[in-house]
Amino acid sequence: MPDIIKGNLRRTVLLLALPVVARMFLQMLVGVVDLAMVGQISPAAISAVGMGNQIFILSTAILNAFTVGTTAL
């Protein structure tokens, strides 16, 4: 198993962060596609999806905070 302290630390951190960045980008893309699809229905539907997305993002942020906190344990 390679020691991440030895070698280029910046490259190692970027490689570890890449999947997280990709997941965040894809999650944002799903939100955009949802809005584009619902946009065909009505403005009220767009508002509903936007409000639901805010609740989803808030719950995801809270769960991510717990994940980061428990990872250190």
Phi and psi in radians as a Rosetta constraint file:
Dihedral C 1 N 2 CA 2 C 2 CIRCULARHARMONIC -1.265 0.35
Dihedral N 2 CA 2 C 2 N 3 CIRCULARHARMONIC 2.556 0.35
Dihedral C 2 N 3 CA 3 C 3 CIRCULARHARMONIC -1.518 0.35
Dihedral N 3 CA 3 C 3 N 4 CIRCULARHARMONIC 2.098 0.35
Dihedral C 3 N 4 CA 4 C 4 CIRCULARHARMONIC -1.324 0.35
Dihedral N 4 CA 4 C 4 N 5 CIRCULARHARMONIC -0.257 0.35
Dihedral C 4 N 5 CA 5 C 5 CIRCULARHARMONIC -1.274 0.35
Dihedral N 5 CA 5 C 5 N 6 CIRCULARHARMONIC -0.598 0.35
Dihedral C 5 N 6 CA 6 C 6 CIRCULARHARMONIC -1.442 0.35
Dihedral N 6 CA 6 C 6 N 7 CIRCULARHARMONIC 2.536 0.35
Dihedral C 6 N 7 CA 7 C 7 CIRCULARHARMONIC 1.639 0.35
Dihedral N 7 CA 7 C 7 N 8 CIRCULARHARMONIC -2.804 0.35
Dihedral C 7 N 8 CA 8 C 8 CIRCULARHARMONIC -1.459 0.35
Dihedral N 8 CA 8 C 8 N 9 CIRCULARHARMONIC 1.798 0.35
Dihedral C 8 N 9 CA 9 C 9 CIRCULARHARMONIC -1.180 0.35
Dihedral N 9 CA 9 C 9 N 10 CIRCULARHARMONIC -0.659 0.35
Dihedral C 9 N 10 CA 10 C 10 CIRCULARHARMONIC -1.069 0.35
Dihedral N 10 CA 10 C 10 N 11 CIRCULARHARMONIC -0.755 0.35
Dihedral C 10 N 11 CA 11 C 11 CIRCULARHARMONIC -1.131 0.35
Dihedral N 11 CA 11 C 11 N 12 CIRCULARHARMONIC -0.704 0.35
Dihedral C 11 N 12 CA 12 C 12 CIRCULARHARMONIC -1.109 0.35
Dihedral N 12 CA 12 C 12 N 13 CIRCULARHARMONIC -0.777 0.35
Dihedral C 12 N 13 CA 13 C 13 CIRCULARHARMONIC -1.121 0.35
Dihedral N 13 CA 13 C 13 N 14 CIRCULARHARMONIC -0.735 0.35
Dihedral C 13 N 14 CA 14 C 14 CIRCULARHARMONIC -1.104 0.35
Dihedral N 14 CA 14 C 14 N 15 CIRCULARHARMONIC -0.691 0.35
Dihedral C 14 N 15 CA 15 C 15 CIRCULARHARMONIC -1.161 0.35
Dihedral N 15 CA 15 C 15 N 16 CIRCULARHARMONIC -0.617 0.35
Dihedral C 15 N 16 CA 16 C 16 CIRCULARHARMONIC -1.259 0.35
Dihedral N 16 CA 16 C 16 N 17 CIRCULARHARMONIC -0.554 0.35
Dihedral C 16 N 17 CA 17 C 17 CIRCULARHARMONIC -1.430 0.35
Dihedral N 17 CA 17 C 17 N 18 CIRCULARHARMONIC -0.329 0.35
Dihedral C 17 N 18 CA 18 C 18 CIRCULARHARMONIC -1.008 0.35
Dihedral N 18 CA 18 C 18 N 19 CIRCULARHARMONIC -0.799 0.35
Dihedral C 18 N 19 CA 19 C 19 CIRCULARHARMONIC -1.094 0.35
Dihedral N 19 CA 19 C 19 N 20 CIRCULARHARMONIC -0.601 0.35
Dihedral C 19 N 20 CA 20 C 20 CIRCULARHARMONIC -1.182 0.35
Dihedral N 20 CA 20 C 20 N 21 CIRCULARHARMONIC -0.752 0.35
Dihedral C 20 N 21 CA 21 C 21 CIRCULARHARMONIC -1.107 0.35
Dihedral N 21 CA 21 C 21 N 22 CIRCULARHARMONIC -0.720 0.35
Dihedral C 21 N 22 CA 22 C 22 CIRCULARHARMONIC -1.118 0.35
Dihedral N 22 CA 22 C 22 N 23 CIRCULARHARMONIC -0.723 0.35
Dihedral C 22 N 23 CA 23 C 23 CIRCULARHARMONIC -1.119 0.35
Dihedral N 23 CA 23 C 23 N 24 CIRCULARHARMONIC -0.735 0.35
Dihedral C 23 N 24 CA 24 C 24 CIRCULARHARMONIC -1.135 0.35
Dihedral N 24 CA 24 C 24 N 25 CIRCULARHARMONIC -0.706 0.35
Dihedral C 24 N 25 CA 25 C 25 CIRCULARHARMONIC -1.122 0.35
Dihedral N 25 CA 25 C 25 N 26 CIRCULARHARMONIC -0.774 0.35
Dihedral C 25 N 26 CA 26 C 26 CIRCULARHARMONIC -1.164 0.35
Dihedral N 26 CA 26 C 26 N 27 CIRCULARHARMONIC -0.623 0.35
Dihedral C 26 N 27 CA 27 C 27 CIRCULARHARMONIC -1.126 0.35
Dihedral N 27 CA 27 C 27 N 28 CIRCULARHARMONIC -0.718 0.35
Dihedral C 27 N 28 CA 28 C 28 CIRCULARHARMONIC -1.134 0.35
Dihedral N 28 CA 28 C 28 N 29 CIRCULARHARMONIC -0.683 0.35
Dihedral C 28 N 29 CA 29 C 29 CIRCULARHARMONIC -1.125 0.35
Dihedral N 29 CA 29 C 29 N 30 CIRCULARHARMONIC -0.663 0.35
Dihedral C 29 N 30 CA 30 C 30 CIRCULARHARMONIC -1.090 0.35
Dihedral N 30 CA 30 C 30 N 31 CIRCULARHARMONIC -0.713 0.35
Dihedral C 30 N 31 CA 31 C 31 CIRCULARHARMONIC -1.088 0.35
Dihedral N 31 CA 31 C 31 N 32 CIRCULARHARMONIC -0.712 0.35
Dihedral C 31 N 32 CA 32 C 32 CIRCULARHARMONIC -1.150 0.35
Dihedral N 32 CA 32 C 32 N 33 CIRCULARHARMONIC -0.744 0.35
Dihedral C 32 N 33 CA 33 C 33 CIRCULARHARMONIC -1.141 0.35
Dihedral N 33 CA 33 C 33 N 34 CIRCULARHARMONIC -0.695 0.35
Dihedral C 33 N 34 CA 34 C 34 CIRCULARHARMONIC -1.008 0.35
Dihedral N 34 CA 34 C 34 N 35 CIRCULARHARMONIC -0.821 0.35
Dihedral C 34 N 35 CA 35 C 35 CIRCULARHARMONIC -1.137 0.35
Dihedral N 35 CA 35 C 35 N 36 CIRCULARHARMONIC -0.650 0.35
Dihedral C 35 N 36 CA 36 C 36 CIRCULARHARMONIC -1.151 0.35
Dihedral N 36 CA 36 C 36 N 37 CIRCULARHARMONIC -0.707 0.35
Dihedral C 36 N 37 CA 37 C 37 CIRCULARHARMONIC -1.219 0.35
Dihedral N 37 CA 37 C 37 N 38 CIRCULARHARMONIC -0.767 0.35
Dihedral C 37 N 38 CA 38 C 38 CIRCULARHARMONIC -1.270 0.35
Dihedral N 38 CA 38 C 38 N 39 CIRCULARHARMONIC -0.425 0.35
Dihedral C 38 N 39 CA 39 C 39 CIRCULARHARMONIC -1.052 0.35
Dihedral N 39 CA 39 C 39 N 40 CIRCULARHARMONIC -0.341 0.35
Dihedral C 39 N 40 CA 40 C 40 CIRCULARHARMONIC -1.308 0.35
Dihedral N 40 CA 40 C 40 N 41 CIRCULARHARMONIC -0.286 0.35
Dihedral C 40 N 41 CA 41 C 41 CIRCULARHARMONIC -1.555 0.35
Dihedral N 41 CA 41 C 41 N 42 CIRCULARHARMONIC -1.196 0.35
Dihedral C 41 N 42 CA 42 C 42 CIRCULARHARMONIC -2.907 0.35
Dihedral N 42 CA 42 C 42 N 43 CIRCULARHARMONIC 2.829 0.35
Dihedral C 42 N 43 CA 43 C 43 CIRCULARHARMONIC -1.104 0.35
Dihedral N 43 CA 43 C 43 N 44 CIRCULARHARMONIC -0.562 0.35
Dihedral C 43 N 44 CA 44 C 44 CIRCULARHARMONIC -1.144 0.35
Dihedral N 44 CA 44 C 44 N 45 CIRCULARHARMONIC -0.626 0.35
Dihedral C 44 N 45 CA 45 C 45 CIRCULARHARMONIC -1.166 0.35
Dihedral N 45 CA 45 C 45 N 46 CIRCULARHARMONIC -0.643 0.35
Dihedral C 45 N 46 CA 46 C 46 CIRCULARHARMONIC -1.103 0.35
Dihedral N 46 CA 46 C 46 N 47 CIRCULARHARMONIC -0.733 0.35
Dihedral C 46 N 47 CA 47 C 47 CIRCULARHARMONIC -1.091 0.35
Dihedral N 47 CA 47 C 47 N 48 CIRCULARHARMONIC -0.722 0.35
Dihedral C 47 N 48 CA 48 C 48 CIRCULARHARMONIC -1.112 0.35
Dihedral N 48 CA 48 C 48 N 49 CIRCULARHARMONIC -0.747 0.35
Dihedral C 48 N 49 CA 49 C 49 CIRCULARHARMONIC -1.159 0.35
Dihedral N 49 CA 49 C 49 N 50 CIRCULARHARMONIC -0.692 0.35
Dihedral C 49 N 50 CA 50 C 50 CIRCULARHARMONIC -1.091 0.35
Dihedral N 50 CA 50 C 50 N 51 CIRCULARHARMONIC -0.756 0.35
Dihedral C 50 N 51 CA 51 C 51 CIRCULARHARMONIC -1.178 0.35
Dihedral N 51 CA 51 C 51 N 52 CIRCULARHARMONIC -0.727 0.35
Dihedral C 51 N 52 CA 52 C 52 CIRCULARHARMONIC -1.101 0.35
Dihedral N 52 CA 52 C 52 N 53 CIRCULARHARMONIC -0.636 0.35
Dihedral C 52 N 53 CA 53 C 53 CIRCULARHARMONIC -1.156 0.35
Dihedral N 53 CA 53 C 53 N 54 CIRCULARHARMONIC -0.646 0.35
Dihedral C 53 N 54 CA 54 C 54 CIRCULARHARMONIC -1.106 0.35
Dihedral N 54 CA 54 C 54 N 55 CIRCULARHARMONIC -0.720 0.35
Dihedral C 54 N 55 CA 55 C 55 CIRCULARHARMONIC -1.126 0.35
Dihedral N 55 CA 55 C 55 N 56 CIRCULARHARMONIC -0.723 0.35
Dihedral C 55 N 56 CA 56 C 56 CIRCULARHARMONIC -1.100 0.35
Dihedral N 56 CA 56 C 56 N 57 CIRCULARHARMONIC -0.767 0.35
Dihedral C 56 N 57 CA 57 C 57 CIRCULARHARMONIC -1.134 0.35
Dihedral N 57 CA 57 C 57 N 58 CIRCULARHARMONIC -0.710 0.35
Dihedral C 57 N 58 CA 58 C 58 CIRCULARHARMONIC -1.102 0.35
Dihedral N 58 CA 58 C 58 N 59 CIRCULARHARMONIC -0.794 0.35
Dihedral C 58 N 59 CA 59 C 59 CIRCULARHARMONIC -1.151 0.35
Dihedral N 59 CA 59 C 59 N 60 CIRCULARHARMONIC -0.643 0.35
Dihedral C 59 N 60 CA 60 C 60 CIRCULARHARMONIC -1.125 0.35
Dihedral N 60 CA 60 C 60 N 61 CIRCULARHARMONIC -0.720 0.35
Dihedral C 60 N 61 CA 61 C 61 CIRCULARHARMONIC -1.118 0.35
Dihedral N 61 CA 61 C 61 N 62 CIRCULARHARMONIC -0.720 0.35
Dihedral C 61 N 62 CA 62 C 62 CIRCULARHARMONIC -1.131 0.35
Dihedral N 62 CA 62 C 62 N 63 CIRCULARHARMONIC -0.782 0.35
Dihedral C 62 N 63 CA 63 C 63 CIRCULARHARMONIC -1.154 0.35
Dihedral N 63 CA 63 C 63 N 64 CIRCULARHARMONIC -0.636 0.35
Dihedral C 63 N 64 CA 64 C 64 CIRCULARHARMONIC -1.129 0.35
Dihedral N 64 CA 64 C 64 N 65 CIRCULARHARMONIC -0.641 0.35
Dihedral C 64 N 65 CA 65 C 65 CIRCULARHARMONIC -1.105 0.35
Dihedral N 65 CA 65 C 65 N 66 CIRCULARHARMONIC -0.738 0.35
Dihedral C 65 N 66 CA 66 C 66 CIRCULARHARMONIC -1.120 0.35
Dihedral N 66 CA 66 C 66 N 67 CIRCULARHARMONIC -0.674 0.35
Dihedral C 66 N 67 CA 67 C 67 CIRCULARHARMONIC -1.099 0.35
Dihedral N 67 CA 67 C 67 N 68 CIRCULARHARMONIC -0.802 0.35
Dihedral C 67 N 68 CA 68 C 68 CIRCULARHARMONIC -1.115 0.35
Dihedral N 68 CA 68 C 68 N 69 CIRCULARHARMONIC -0.720 0.35
Dihedral C 68 N 69 CA 69 C 69 CIRCULARHARMONIC -1.152 0.35
Dihedral N 69 CA 69 C 69 N 70 CIRCULARHARMONIC -0.688 0.35
Dihedral C 69 N 70 CA 70 C 70 CIRCULARHARMONIC -1.424 0.35
Dihedral N 70 CA 70 C 70 N 71 CIRCULARHARMONIC -0.347 0.35
Dihedral C 70 N 71 CA 71 C 71 CIRCULARHARMONIC -1.134 0.35
Dihedral N 71 CA 71 C 71 N 72 CIRCULARHARMONIC -0.625 0.35
Dihedral C 71 N 72 CA 72 C 72 CIRCULARHARMONIC -1.190 0.35
Dihedral N 72 CA 72 C 72 N 73 CIRCULARHARMONIC -0.415 0.35
